[in-house]
């Protein structure tokens, strides 16, 4: 049978989701613990990789299993063996043709920032700092609206990926402000390498007056990475949710 997991993890101590030769990854730890509990070699296929230091609230990963361990007890059992920064939130049986990556229709990422000249040591594990006294939030909001639609996002990506196309569709992109905290939430049919982190950096630079308000449009039109903001750090980025065509495959919001 094919099993789908929903996984939450704090990415600071890991070299991303995907297995690495010389570093510990979330996939490696989870596969090892699942293999131990289920007494069977387990190989996970995720909805997509997350980079070193990036977090997940609702990563999806499936695996095939031929044993008799009850599906309803898998999450609890493996959680007893996992480190505290990785947890399986649920395990459900899915159809044999389901694929965590290729069946996905949309993904939602959240990027968390805070505006402060002073670094907050505890907050800095979960947020990226915008190192100024204040930013123009309304400018950031207006610029954020320019992301929505189908565009070539090559100007908002880093090199290093062998993808076939850089065209993506963004269904929604919103900013929320709570005191010094600013949260970007963005949903699309896919994302390029470092795309959300570069978008966050560009919006922050616009708010700080370091880039013109129309910079998002300019980068989309010119596809020029140099006209965007810097790539913001990984600790502000969270994979929030992965959506599938079958509503039963959509994770709970967290």
N, C-alpha and C positions, 0 to 999 in steps of 0.2 A: 504494500500500500504506500501511497505518497502522503507525507505529513508536512503540513505548513506550520512554521513557527512564527510567532511575533516576538521580537527580541528588543529589549531596552538595554543600552549600555552607555557608560561614561567613558569617553574615548581617550582620556589623558594618558593612560598607561599602555596604550596599544598603537601599533603601527598601521592603524586602519582596520577595516574589516578583513580584507583578503590575506590569505596565507603569504608569509614572507620567508625567505631562506634564512635570514640572519636577525629576525626580530619577531616578537610575539604579536600575533593578531587576534582579533575577536573570533574569527572563523576557526583558527587553530584551537583555541581554548575550548570553544563550544563543541567542536567535533570530537576532541579528546574526551570530554566529559560525557557526551552522548554515547560515544562508542563504549565507554566503561559501563554506563548504566544499562544500555540496551544489549550489551554483550555481542555487538556486531559492528563492523567497520562502517562509520557514517561519514558521508561526504555531503556537504551543504552547498546549495545553489541559492544565492541571495538575490534580492531585487536589484542590487547594484552595490558597488564598493563604496565605502566611505573612507576618506583619507585619514592619515595619522592625526590623532587628536580630536577628530570629529565625533559627535555624539549621535545617538539614535533613541528616539522615543517609540518608534514603531517599525524597525527594520523587519523585513519579511525574508524568510529562507525556507526552502523545502528540501526534503531528502526522502529516499526510498528505503523501505524497511520491510523485512519478511518475517520478523519475529512475532511474539505473542504478547509483548508488554502493552498494557492498556493505554490507549492514546490519551485518555482523560487524566492519567496520572503522570504522564511524561514530564510536564512542566515542573510540577512539584518535585519529582524525583531528581531531575538534573539540577534544579536550583539548590538542592542541598549540597551539591559538590562544586558549584561555581563560585568564583570570587565575587565579592559584594558589588563590583562595578559592572557585572553582566547578569541579566535576569531574562528568563524565558517567561513571557507574560501569558502565552497560550500556545496550545498544540492542537491542531484539528486535522482530520482526514480530508483530503481533496481528491479530485479526479486525476487519473493517471496522465492526462494530457495538460494538466495545469503546470505552469512554470512561473516561479516567483519573479523572474525578470521579464520574460517574454510575454506573459499574460498581463503585466502591469499596464494600466492605461494612463494613470496620472500619479504624480508624487507631490507631496507638500514638504517644503523645507522651512524652517524657522531660523532666523539669524538674530542673535541678541547682542545689543550694544549698550554702552552707558557713556554719558558725557561727563567727563571730569578731568581736570588737570592733574588730580592726584590719583594714582593707581590704588584701587581697593584690593588688597591681597586675596581675600576670600572670593569676592565677586569675579576676579580675573580668571578663575578656573572655569567659569560658565559664560562669561560675556567677553566681548572685545571692547576695548576702551577707545573712545573718541577723545583725544587729549586736548580739549578746549574748554573754556568756561561755558559756552553755549553754542548752539547751532540753530539755523533757521529751519524749523521742522516743517513749516508750510512749503518751503521750496523743495524739501526732500519728498514730501507727499506728491507734489505736482510732477516731479521728475519720475517718481515711481509709477505713475499712471502710463508713462510712455513705454513701459516694458510690456504691457498687455498686447497680445496679438501674436501672429506668426512672423518671425523675423530670423534673419541670419545673425546669430549671437557670437560669431567668431571673435568680435572685438571684446567680448566679455569672457574669454576663455584663455587658459594657459596652454602652451604647447605640451606635447607628450602623450597624446591620445590618438589612436589610429581609427577614429570614427569616420563613417562614410559621408555624413552631412552635418553641417553646423546649424541647420535650420531647426528651430524649436518653437513650440506654441506655449505661451504663458496665458493661462486662463484667469488668474487673479494675482494681484500683488498689492499688499497693503502694509501700512506702517501704523504702529500704535506707540503712544508715548505715555509713560507713567513716571512722573518725576524726572530723574536723570536717565531713566531706562528707555530705550527705543528698540522695538521689535519689528523686524521685517518678516512677513509670512508670504510665501510665494508658491503657487501651484502651477505645474506645467506638465506636458507630456514627456518631458525628459530634460536633463541638464548636462551641460558640457563640463569639462574638467575645470574646477575652481570657479564656475560661473556664478554661483550665489555669493561666494566670498568677494569676487570682483564687483558684483552689483552692489553689495553692501558697502564696500570701500568707496565706490563712485558716489553713492547717495550721501555717505558721510562727508566726502569732500565737497559735494554741492552744498550741504548744510553748513559747512564751515567756511564757505566762500572761496574755497581753493579751486573749484571748477564752476563754469557757468551752469545755470539752471537747465539749459537745453542739452547738456552733455550726454544724457542717455540717448536722445535722438541722434546726436552727432556720431556717437560710437556705432549705433545700429546702421546709420547711413554709410559711414566710411569704413566700417569693420576694422578700425584702427585701435588696437589694444593700448597704444601709448596715450590716447586721449581719455582713457578711463582712469578711475582711481586705482589705488594700490590694492593688491590682494589682501583682504583682512584675515586675521589669524583664525586657526581652525576651531578654537575652543568656543567661539560664538555660534557655531553651526550645528543644527540638529536636523536629522531626518525625522520628520514628525509622523508622516503617514504615507502609505502606499495604497492606491485604489485599483480595484479590479472590476471588470465588467459585471461579473456576478456580485450582486450586493452582499451576498453572504461572505465574500472574500474581503470585504472592506473592514479594516480594523477599527476598533473604538477610538474616538478622539481622546487624547490624554493631555 
